Amino acid sequence: MIPCQFCNGVAFNPTVFICCEGALLRPLEHGVFTKCCGAKTFDRRIFRCCSGKKITAMDQQCIPVCQGKRFKAETFICCNEVVHFRIHGNDTQCCGQKIINSKSKKCCLGGFIVPATANCKQRNPITCGGSTIIPGTHICCENSVRHLKAFDGFTACCGSNKTYNTATHSCCPGLNIVVPKGFSCIPCDGRHINLQTHRCCKGKNVHPLRYGKFTTCCGSNSTFDKRINKCCPDKTVRPKAKSCLGLCGDLHHDITNNICCAGRVVYKALYGRNTKCCGNSGVFDKRLQKCCFGYRIIPKTSLCVPCGNFYFNHANHICCKTRHMYYRKHGSFSSCCGSFIFHKKNQRCCDGHAVVPANSTCMSFQCGPHHNIKPGKMNYKVSS
């Protein structure tokens, strides 16, 4: 006599059924060769299970994908489109979007985690947002009660207000939106796309995967087969063996290695992809420099407005009267008084040309136009 086994508290005959994900009974369609792959079953003689959810032919290599992105299955695990680090090694298993240690914990229907020795059928009441629910009939979604019968044994939470069918849909973590399995969480051109059949270029244009997994974007308007073609800097597609040609004046040149500046071809190996033109003044490194008025190259931290004949860093220097440059020795309290610098907290500027202590009162000059007055100095009276 074959002893019964239990799947989420329900007794079953192991010669007729198989328990998938610790909660779902599936018939042994392929006899003893039937195995689970997530909620589905497959014939292990012909197929294999990739990442615990995707069935593929035995001769094909598994490329684990979670929410459209590849990951290392040896180090990570994908649980309902959420990637987790395998903190329990090979004993790490999914329970909804969470992970458990399969040696010490068990996942029951509805995503309830109990000790490995416990019986999922023993449904002790739990509290959910002030209400009492029984595991196996309801599910608690961030303190909101939802019924498990919405999608039978495939019901899971997506935020506090939604449930979804884990067999057909995915919940986008952090966004709390439900999309069909294999679809993108981030919209492209205002819609979620099937990542198995389409590609989003530059976040705005959707293109079919004409070349399968080798389909690559070239700008936003075109795709190419990266095995035989390449995308040129001007967003045109050319064969890999050919150069990316552009016209500079009357000269054709390779735009991958050169840049055209004011009708002159300049080799851009100096700064690589960071090489930019500045009119007739040559090229500059856009990481460290910038071009002012189309002809003047200055440090990136400097202002395009000169002080006299010098371009300066506004954070470290101050310009008075458009031509007198000073180091900001008073930090954020540095300010101009005419052509002089002063401490605007400890000092006062009088008539735009003289500096006196902050606790004093400015007094007007008592002298004729021919008197010699030392710049920046003035008579003043200390306030009592």
C-alpha positions in Angstrom: 0.0 0.0 0.0 1.4 3.4 -1.0 1.3 5.9 1.8 -0.4 9.2 1.1 1.6 12.4 1.0 0.4 15.9 1.8 0.4 19.1 -0.3 -0.5 22.2 1.6 -2.4 20.0 4.0 -4.3 18.1 1.3 -3.6 14.3 1.1 -2.7 12.9 -2.3 -1.5 9.7 -4.1 2.1 10.3 -5.2 1.6 7.8 -8.1 -1.1 10.0 -9.6 -0.2 13.5 -8.6 2.9 15.7 -7.9 3.0 18.6 -5.5 4.5 21.8 -7.1 5.7 24.8 -5.0 4.5 23.0 -1.9 0.9 23.9 -2.5 -0.3 23.0 -6.0 -1.3 19.5 -7.1 -0.6 18.5 -10.7 -1.2 15.2 -12.5 1.7 12.9 -13.4 1.3 13.5 -17.1 4.7 12.0 -17.9 4.6 9.3 -15.3 7.8 9.0 -13.2 9.5 11.5 -15.5 7.1 14.3 -14.5 8.9 17.2 -12.6 7.7 20.6 -11.5 8.9 23.9 -12.9 7.2 26.5 -10.7 3.5 25.8 -11.1 3.9 23.8 -14.3 5.1 20.3 -15.0 7.4 18.9 -17.7 9.0 15.7 -19.0 12.5 15.7 -17.6 13.7 13.4 -20.4 13.1 16.1 -23.0 13.0 19.4 -21.2 14.7 21.2 -18.3 13.6 23.9 -15.9 15.4 27.2 -15.9 15.4 29.5 -12.9 12.6 27.4 -11.4 10.0 28.8 -13.8 10.9 28.5 -17.5 10.7 25.2 -19.3 13.2 24.9 -22.2 14.6 22.1 -24.4 17.3 19.9 -22.9 19.9 20.9 -25.5 19.3 24.6 -24.9 21.3 26.6 -22.3 19.5 28.2 -19.4 19.7 32.0 -19.4 17.9 33.0 -16.2 15.9 36.2 -16.6 13.9 38.1 -13.9 11.8 41.0 -15.0 13.5 41.0 -18.4 17.0 41.2 -16.9 19.6 38.4 -16.7 21.0 37.3 -13.4 23.4 34.6 -12.0 21.2 31.7 -10.8 24.1 30.4 -8.7 24.1 33.5 -6.6 20.6 34.9 -6.9 17.0 33.5 -7.1 14.0 35.1 -8.8 10.7 35.0 -6.8 7.7 36.4 -8.7 9.9 38.8 -10.6 11.9 39.9 -7.5 15.6 39.0 -7.4 17.0 37.9 -4.0 20.5 36.9 -2.9 20.7 33.1 -2.1 21.4 33.8 1.6 20.6 30.1 2.4 22.6 28.7 -0.5 20.9 25.8 -2.3 18.3 25.7 0.5 17.0 29.1 -0.6 13.4 28.8 -2.0 10.7 31.1 -3.0 7.4 31.7 -1.1 5.6 34.3 -3.2 8.0 37.2 -3.5 9.8 36.2 -0.3 12.6 33.7 0.3 12.8 30.9 2.9 15.3 28.4 4.2 13.7 25.1 3.0 15.4 23.2 5.8 13.7 25.1 8.5 10.6 26.7 6.8 7.7 25.7 4.6 5.6 27.7 2.2 1.9 27.2 2.4 -0.9 28.3 0.0 -1.3 32.0 0.0 2.4 32.7 0.8 2.2 31.8 4.5 5.5 30.7 6.0 5.4 28.1 8.7 8.1 25.9 10.4 9.1 22.9 8.2 7.6 20.5 10.7 4.2 22.3 10.8 1.2 21.2 8.8 -0.2 23.8 6.4 -3.7 22.4 7.2 -3.4 23.6 10.7 -4.8 27.1 10.0 -4.2 29.1 13.2 -5.9 32.6 13.0 -3.6 35.6 12.4 -4.2 39.3 12.6 -4.2 41.5 9.5 -4.8 45.2 10.0 -7.1 44.7 12.9 -9.0 41.8 11.4 -8.6 38.1 12.1 -8.1 35.8 9.1 -7.5 32.1 8.6 -4.5 31.2 6.4 -5.6 29.2 3.4 -8.8 31.1 2.9 -7.6 34.7 2.9 -4.3 36.5 2.4 -3.0 39.6 4.1 -1.7 42.3 1.8 0.1 45.0 3.8 -2.6 44.9 6.5 -5.4 44.6 3.9 -7.5 41.4 3.8 -7.9 39.7 0.4 -9.7 36.5 -0.6 -7.5 33.6 -1.9 -10.3 32.4 -4.2 -9.7 35.3 -6.6 -7.1 33.2 -8.5 -7.4 29.9 -6.7 -4.0 28.7 -5.6 -2.1 31.3 -7.6 -3.2 34.4 -5.6 -0.5 36.7 -4.4 -0.3 40.3 -3.2 0.8 43.3 -5.2 0.9 46.2 -2.7 -2.0 46.6 -0.4 -4.9 47.0 -2.8 -4.2 44.3 -5.5 -3.9 40.6 -5.9 -2.8 38.8 -9.0 -2.5 35.4 -10.7 1.1 34.3 -10.2 0.8 31.8 -13.0 0.0 34.4 -15.7 1.1 37.8 -14.2 3.9 39.5 -12.3 3.9 42.3 -9.7 6.4 45.1 -10.4 8.3 45.7 -7.1 8.1 49.2 -5.7 5.6 50.2 -8.4 2.8 47.9 -7.2 1.4 47.4 -10.7 0.4 44.1 -12.3 1.7 43.2 -15.8 1.5 40.0 -17.8 4.5 37.7 -17.2 7.5 38.6 -19.3 6.3 42.2 -19.8 8.2 45.3 -18.8 7.4 47.2 -15.6 8.6 50.5 -17.1 6.3 51.7 -19.9 7.7 52.3 -23.4 5.8 54.8 -25.5 3.1 54.7 -22.9 2.6 50.9 -22.8 4.1 47.8 -21.2 5.8 45.6 -23.8 6.5 41.9 -24.1 10.2 41.6 -23.6 10.3 38.3 -25.3 9.0 39.7 -28.6 9.9 43.4 -28.5 12.6 45.9 -27.5 12.3 49.4 -26.2 14.8 51.9 -27.7 15.6 55.1 -25.8 12.5 54.6 -23.7 10.1 55.9 -26.4 10.1 53.6 -29.5 9.0 49.9 -29.6 10.6 47.6 -32.1 10.0 43.8 -32.7 12.9 41.4 -32.0 13.6 40.8 -35.7 17.0 39.2 -34.9 16.0 37.5 -31.7 18.2 38.0 -28.7 20.8 39.7 -31.0 18.4 42.6 -31.7 20.1 45.8 -30.6 19.0 49.5 -30.6 20.7 52.1 -32.7 19.3 55.3 -31.4 15.5 55.3 -31.0 14.4 54.7 -34.5 16.2 51.5 -35.7 17.5 48.1 -34.6 20.2 45.9 -36.0 21.7 42.4 -35.7 24.8 42.9 -33.5 26.4 39.7 -34.9 27.0 41.2 -38.3 26.3 45.0 -38.0 27.2 47.9 -35.8 25.7 51.2 -34.8 27.8 54.3 -35.9 28.0 57.5 -33.8 25.6 59.2 -36.2 23.0 56.4 -35.4 23.4 54.7 -38.8 23.8 51.0 -39.1 26.7 49.6 -41.1 28.4 46.2 -41.5 30.9 45.4 -38.8 33.7 45.1 -41.4 33.1 48.6 -42.7 34.1 52.0 -41.2 31.5 54.5 -40.0 32.0 57.2 -42.7 31.0 60.8 -42.4 31.6 63.9 -44.5 33.7 66.8 -43.1 34.0 69.5 -45.7 34.9 67.7 -48.9 36.6 64.8 -47.0 35.1 61.4 -46.0 36.4 60.2 -42.7 35.8 57.5 -40.1 33.5 59.1 -37.5 34.3 56.3 -35.0 37.8 57.6 -34.6 37.5 61.2 -35.8 35.4 64.2 -35.2 34.6 67.1 -37.6 35.3 70.5 -36.2 34.5 73.6 -38.4 35.3 71.6 -41.5 38.5 70.1 -40.1 38.9 66.4 -39.3 40.3 65.9 -35.8 41.5 62.6 -34.4 39.6 62.1 -31.2 41.9 59.6 -29.5 43.0 62.3 -27.0 39.7 62.2 -25.1 37.9 59.4 -26.8 34.1 59.6 -26.7 34.4 62.7 -24.5 35.9 64.7 -27.3 33.8 67.7 -28.4 34.3 70.6 -30.7 34.6 74.3 -29.7 34.3 76.2 -33.0 37.7 76.9 -34.5 39.5 76.6 -31.1 39.9 72.9 -31.4 38.5 70.1 -29.2 38.0 69.7 -25.5 37.3 67.1 -22.9 33.6 67.5 -21.9 34.3 65.8 -18.5 36.7 68.5 -17.4 36.1 71.5 -19.7 33.4 73.4 -21.5 33.1 75.7 -24.5 32.0 79.3 -24.1 30.4 81.2 -26.9 31.5 78.6 -29.4 35.2 79.6 -29.3 36.6 79.8 -25.7 37.6 76.5 -23.8 37.6 76.9 -20.1 37.5 74.6 -17.0 34.1 73.1 -16.4 33.9 74.7 -12.9 34.5 78.2 -14.3 31.8 80.7 -15.5 31.5 81.7 -19.1 31.5 85.3 -17.9 35.1 86.6 -17.7 36.6 88.9 -15.0 38.8 91.2 -17.0 40.8 88.9 -19.2 40.4 85.8 -17.0 37.7 83.1 -16.6 37.3 82.1 -13.0 35.8 79.5 -10.7 32.8 81.1 -9.1 33.0 78.8 -6.1 36.5 79.9 -5.2 36.7 83.5 -6.5 34.6 86.6 -6.8 34.7 89.4 -9.5 34.2 93.0 -8.6 33.5 95.7 -11.1 33.8 93.1 -14.0 37.6 93.2 -13.8 38.9 92.9 -10.2 39.1 89.2 -9.2 39.6 88.1 -5.6 39.9 84.8 -3.8 36.9 84.3 -1.6 38.9 84.6 1.6 35.7 85.1 3.7 33.9 82.1 2.1 30.2 82.7 1.6 30.5 86.1 3.3 32.7 87.4 0.6 31.1 90.3 -1.2 32.0 93.3 -3.4 32.1 97.0 -2.4 32.9 98.7 -5.6 36.2 97.2 -6.7 37.1 95.8 -3.3 36.2 92.7 -1.4 34.8 92.7 2.2 33.2 90.5 4.8 29.5 91.3 4.6 28.8 90.0 8.1 31.6 91.8 10.0 31.9 94.8 7.7 29.8 97.4 5.9 30.1 98.9 2.4 29.7 102.7 2.3 28.7 104.5 -0.9 30.0 101.5 -2.9 33.7 102.4 -2.5 34.7 102.3 1.2 34.6 99.5 3.9 34.0 100.1 7.6 33.3 97.9 10.6 29.7 96.5 10.7 28.9 98.3 14.0 29.7 101.7 12.6 27.8 104.4 10.7 28.9 105.6 7.3 29.8 109.4 7.1 30.1 111.4 3.9 33.4 112.8 2.7 34.2 116.3 4.0 36.7 117.3 1.4 36.9 118.8 -2.1 37.4 117.0 -5.3 41.1 117.6 -5.3 41.8 115.9 -1.9 43.8 112.6 -2.1 41.7 109.9 -0.4 43.1 106.4 0.1 40.8 103.9 -1.8 38.7 101.7 0.4 39.1 103.9 3.5 36.6 106.4 4.9 35.7 108.4 8.0 33.2 106.6 10.1 31.6 106.8 13.6 31.2 103.7 15.8 27.6 103.3 16.8 27.0 103.4 20.6 
